[in-house]
């Protein structure tokens, strides 16, 4: 199966497999898949879909591991008076993510983190209270003015290694680590240290650039990338854009590439077409239509940690139907709705890099004539809305803060050089990937860390 065969994930499963899968009877589903794959003359697209599903079920079984009894114990560690009835209500209202596995209800391993992050009323009940801190962002939002340049200087180290059990001494090991490029607002990039010596570094125009290593595996080996950069953004108050200029301008040819479908996820399904049409209504101004999409996602969709993307068939539709999703899933819904409405839109991802807190993050960009490319951060917008921070909610439609490192500017793009085996995340890359000649390294076999070596704002221009 080739990397481009990911598009076949858009095919529905045969009903007999779907029945067993959603009943949590994975052994039976695997048996049926194996039987079908052994048949002569099976169509290639169906063969790919079945092989992809084998991997999907492995990911689901690996993530949905928390029993109902254990889930209640986890919640009571921080909310001692949490009751079993309350937890059941969170499950039935689809706030706590769960699935049937071997006939039993199992919660996803990160269910409690999602509950605290998404619902301030639950976090406020914990022994430590709601400790979310948005002061840095709020001060930025309160002080910035239209057309103002904002910069942050960011110095980090990204380390990656195999877990001890995954090290096969002396075997050839191939490693990809994500690396930023001087584009998308990144300036004065300085690669300070790369260890060990890399085999190659992807070209500047690579959609998902990496530093690539080939070496013999050994115990204690660490792959390390240290760099410093400045990230510049220019704040734009989109409420001041003249709608007549938007209406009069045309979309350039090069931007029209971001109007297309990209199966299996950026697909114009009947439901998403209907949703886009309903939200847009009679409006013709693309800026106002994009804002309608942003408002819907940030006010009607809950932020939610989700299982691995490769185990969800259609991420934007999953978000729209279930009204939940993490930063990337929400961004993909926005991108897809925009493209359906004739608004070019694309993916960006990298690292959220605030002082003392560096982690992975995804967001979107959209193109409006006379404005150009603008950002939309759906998850930051949603968290602002939930906490009543209206000005911050408005900011993240059209803008992002400078405390982040853009790395990837394409979704579902191949590495340069390509990876030999199936990726941990076939769609995006922020933590890195590794493999031996005969197998890929799984997410549980990979250990990585981002270290803040200095993150500071620079005088606004």
Secondary structure as the mmCIF struct_conf table of DSSP 4:
data_model
#
loop_
_struct_conf.conf_type_id
_struct_conf.id
_struct_conf.beg_label_comp_id
_struct_conf.beg_label_asym_id
_struct_conf.beg_label_seq_id
_struct_conf.end_label_comp_id
_struct_conf.end_label_asym_id
_struct_conf.end_label_seq_id
HELX_RH_3T_P HELX_RH_3T_P1 UNK A 3 UNK A 10
BEND BEND1 UNK A 11 UNK A 11
HELX_LH_PP_P HELX_LH_PP_P1 UNK A 12 UNK A 14
HELX_RH_AL_P HELX_RH_AL_P1 UNK A 15 UNK A 22
TURN_TY1_P TURN_TY1_P1 UNK A 23 UNK A 24
HELX_RH_AL_P HELX_RH_AL_P2 UNK A 26 UNK A 37
TURN_TY1_P TURN_TY1_P2 UNK A 38 UNK A 38
BEND BEND2 UNK A 39 UNK A 39
TURN_TY1_P TURN_TY1_P3 UNK A 40 UNK A 41
HELX_RH_AL_P HELX_RH_AL_P3 UNK A 44 UNK A 63
STRN STRN1 UNK A 64 UNK A 66
HELX_RH_AL_P HELX_RH_AL_P4 UNK A 68 UNK A 78
TURN_TY1_P TURN_TY1_P4 UNK A 80 UNK A 81
HELX_RH_AL_P HELX_RH_AL_P5 UNK A 84 UNK A 92
TURN_TY1_P TURN_TY1_P5 UNK A 93 UNK A 94
BEND BEND3 UNK A 96 UNK A 96
STRN STRN2 UNK A 98 UNK A 101
TURN_TY1_P TURN_TY1_P6 UNK A 102 UNK A 103
STRN STRN3 UNK A 104 UNK A 108
TURN_TY1_P TURN_TY1_P7 UNK A 109 UNK A 110
HELX_RH_AL_P HELX_RH_AL_P6 UNK A 111 UNK A 118
HELX_RH_AL_P HELX_RH_AL_P7 UNK A 120 UNK A 123
TURN_TY1_P TURN_TY1_P8 UNK A 124 UNK A 125
BEND BEND4 UNK A 126 UNK A 128
HELX_RH_AL_P HELX_RH_AL_P8 UNK A 135 UNK A 143
TURN_TY1_P TURN_TY1_P9 UNK A 146 UNK A 147
STRN STRN4 UNK A 149 UNK A 162
HELX_RH_3T_P HELX_RH_3T_P2 UNK A 164 UNK A 166
TURN_TY1_P TURN_TY1_P10 UNK A 169 UNK A 170
STRN STRN5 UNK A 172 UNK A 178
BEND BEND5 UNK A 182 UNK A 182
TURN_TY1_P TURN_TY1_P11 UNK A 184 UNK A 185
STRN STRN6 UNK A 186 UNK A 195
BEND BEND6 UNK A 196 UNK A 196
BEND BEND7 UNK A 199 UNK A 199
STRN STRN7 UNK A 200 UNK A 201
TURN_TY1_P TURN_TY1_P12 UNK A 204 UNK A 205
TURN_TY1_P TURN_TY1_P13 UNK A 207 UNK A 207
STRN STRN8 UNK A 208 UNK A 208
STRN STRN9 UNK A 210 UNK A 216
TURN_TY1_P TURN_TY1_P14 UNK A 219 UNK A 220
STRN STRN10 UNK A 223 UNK A 234
HELX_RH_3T_P HELX_RH_3T_P3 UNK A 238 UNK A 240
BEND BEND8 UNK A 241 UNK A 241
HELX_RH_AL_P HELX_RH_AL_P9 UNK A 243 UNK A 248
HELX_RH_3T_P HELX_RH_3T_P4 UNK A 253 UNK A 259
BEND BEND9 UNK A 260 UNK A 260
STRN STRN11 UNK A 262 UNK A 262
TURN_TY1_P TURN_TY1_P15 UNK A 263 UNK A 265
STRN STRN12 UNK A 266 UNK A 266
HELX_RH_AL_P HELX_RH_AL_P10 UNK A 270 UNK A 280
TURN_TY1_P TURN_TY1_P16 UNK A 281 UNK A 282
HELX_RH_AL_P HELX_RH_AL_P11 UNK A 286 UNK A 300
BEND BEND10 UNK A 301 UNK A 301
STRN STRN13 UNK A 302 UNK A 303
BEND BEND11 UNK A 307 UNK A 307
HELX_RH_3T_P HELX_RH_3T_P5 UNK A 309 UNK A 311
BEND BEND12 UNK A 312 UNK A 313
HELX_RH_AL_P HELX_RH_AL_P12 UNK A 315 UNK A 322
TURN_TY1_P TURN_TY1_P17 UNK A 323 UNK A 323
STRN STRN14 UNK A 324 UNK A 325
HELX_RH_AL_P HELX_RH_AL_P13 UNK A 327 UNK A 340
TURN_TY1_P TURN_TY1_P18 UNK A 341 UNK A 342
STRN STRN15 UNK A 345 UNK A 354
TURN_TY1_P TURN_TY1_P19 UNK A 355 UNK A 356
STRN STRN16 UNK A 357 UNK A 368
TURN_TY1_P TURN_TY1_P20 UNK A 369 UNK A 371
STRN STRN17 UNK A 372 UNK A 376
HELX_RH_AL_P HELX_RH_AL_P14 UNK A 378 UNK A 386
TURN_TY1_P TURN_TY1_P21 UNK A 387 UNK A 388
HELX_RH_AL_P HELX_RH_AL_P15 UNK A 390 UNK A 395
TURN_TY1_P TURN_TY1_P22 UNK A 396 UNK A 396
STRN STRN18 UNK A 397 UNK A 398
BEND BEND13 UNK A 402 UNK A 403
STRN STRN19 UNK A 404 UNK A 408
BEND BEND14 UNK A 410 UNK A 412
BEND BEND15 UNK A 416 UNK A 417
HELX_LH_PP_P HELX_LH_PP_P2 UNK A 418 UNK A 419
BEND BEND16 UNK A 420 UNK A 421
BEND BEND17 UNK A 424 UNK A 427
BEND BEND18 UNK A 430 UNK A 431
STRN STRN20 UNK A 433 UNK A 436
BEND BEND19 UNK A 437 UNK A 438
STRN STRN21 UNK A 440 UNK A 440
HELX_LH_PP_P HELX_LH_PP_P3 UNK A 441 UNK A 442
HELX_RH_3T_P HELX_RH_3T_P6 UNK A 443 UNK A 445
STRN STRN22 UNK A 446 UNK A 458
#
